[in-house]
Amino acid sequence: MAGVILKIMTNIALIGCTGSIGRQAADVVRRYPDRFRFTALACGKRAGELIALCREFRPLLAYCEAPFDPPAGVKAVKDKTELFAGCDVALIAAGGFTGLAYTLAAIEAGKKIALANKESLVCGGELVMRAAKEKGVEIVPVDSEHSAIFQCLSYRCDAAFEKLVLTASGGPFLHKSKEELAHVTVRDALHHPTWKMGPKITVDSATLLNKGFEVIEAKWLYGAPLEKIGTVVHPESIVHSLVYFSDGAALAQLGYPDMRVPIQLALTYPERLPCAPMLDLTQIGTLSFLPFPEDKFPCFTLAIDAARAGGTMPAVLNAAGEIAVQAFLAGCITFSAIADTIQDALGAFARENAESYDQLAETDARARAHAKAFIYGSSAS
């Protein structure tokens, strides 16, 4: 009928519903209940939060690693692969290495992926991209930096470019010396100047390991050699990344730091829906850009070294990083010891070609055990 606009409902399987990205994804669905619906919700061990979300959104399916009793009408599944039945898009927002299994399962089910889990590409980029190509599955980035690049490339991960430049706020310790970094506290590290995130990614942003992860993501998402991926510090977090082209032109995506924007766009592009306040450049005044301080933040350099080595080494990098950040948050090691733990693990493992998920899972387990022994002693379990 002429003049009638049909609104298409998007069915979403949200993996990692109780984390920072998951909670913001719920905000998007609350704002547009006539456009988005959760068909499945999954989380780690926060059963109480999952039950509350099930009562609110009434998904068909739910999964939790801890025992839980879902509300009437919601089926608790035991097999993760069942979560993707009936969805149009899988929003993978689980934290850490565990997200890789979900990403591969969603690809096997032939579902479009809205990818917020960095570790899927950091640890298993070769496996993920190969499987996605074989299945004809689209992977849409949710990270603010990679969403920015995706937008600048006109929503094409295979578009031509000369260079990708990822912006970094610099975190809470940008202006601290190496000596001062040895004495920062957990509270200091969790006080990010521009973004509100979960504890793990906030610490990774403080060490700049997170930016190294994003370089690895860019390598896989856009088929970019490492020499075509740059980084720059942008403390205001308004320019989310840039793309340079062969004629010297550069495109950038700007906006206030709000993760709901890239989450929503991953679900709706090329359509855009109201989400965040319009950017007022006169209110911001100045946008500054600084050289990337690799000398003070060895975790970034270690990530690039692992990226160059390839194979299983990025999985070792991630596993050691996860254990080290857990230990730092628990007050067991210093901020500087995070890099020491990662460096020790990378030096202890030989590179292998990444052949399968089971191989990566075994590498992940061994690297975690090694990192624990380095931190707590050989008796660590």
C-alpha positions, 0 to 999 in steps of 0.5 A: 500500500502506497505511503506505508512504511513497514517496520521490520522486527529484528530478533536478537540473541544476546550473549553476555546480557549482564555485562556492560555491553549487554546492559546497554543493548537492553537499553536499545531494545527498551527504546525501540520495542517495536523494532527489536526483540530478544529471542535468547539471553545468555550470561556467565554466572549472574543468574539473578540478573538473567532471571530479571531480564527474562521477566522483562523481555520474555525471550524464548531461550536462556542460558546460564553457566550457573544453575537458574530457574527461568520464568514460565515461558522461557526455556533454559537450554543446556547446549549453547548452540540452541541459543541461535534458533530463531534469531536474525542476529547474534550480538556477542558481548560475552567477555574474554576467551569464552566469547569465541565459542559463541561466535563460532556457534553463531556462524555455524548456525548461519547468523549475522554477527554483531561482534562486541567480543574482542577476543573472538578475533584476537584469539581466533581471528583466522578461524572466525573469518574463515568460517564466516566466509565459508558460511556467508555470514556477515560480521558487523563490528560493535567496538566504537573504533571499529564501528567508526571505521566500518562507517567510514568505509561505507559499511564495507569491510572489504573497501579499499583504504590506505591506512586505518588509524585507531584513536585512544583516549590514553586512559587514566594514566596518560600523563603519568611517568613510568615510575608513577605507574608502578604505584597506581591503585586499582581504584585509579585504574578503574577511573576511566576519563571518558568511557564507562565500561566493565572492570576488565576492559577498563584496566585493559584500557589503562594498560593500553592492551585494549588498543593492541587488541583493537589492532589485531581486530582491525587486521582480521576485520579489514584484511589490513596488514599491521603496517597499515594500522596506526594509533593516535591518542585523542583524550576527548574520545570524540573522534572514534577512528579515521580512515585514510585513502590513497588520494590523501583524504581522510574520513573520521566518525565523531560523536559523544562516547556512548556505546549504545550508538555502535550497538544500535547501528550494528542492528539497523545499518544502513538505517539510523535511528535516534539514539544519542545527543547531537554533537555540539563542536562549539561546546567541545571547543578543542580536539587534541591528538598526541603521539601514542606513548608505547614506551610507557605502556609495554602491554600494547607493544606485547600485543603487537608482537603477538599479532606479528607472530600470529598463530596461537600467540595472540591466544597466549597474550589474551589468556595471560592478560586475563589472569594478570588483570584478575590478579591486579583487581584482587590486589595480588600484583601491581599494575606494572606486573600485568605486563611482566606476566604477559611477557613471561607467558609469550616467552614461554610458549612456542608459536603454533598454527591456529588450526581449531577451536579445541587447539586454541582452548587447550592453549588458553588453558595452558597459558592461564596455568602458566600465568597463575604459576608466574604470579602465585608460584608453582603450586597455583591451581 
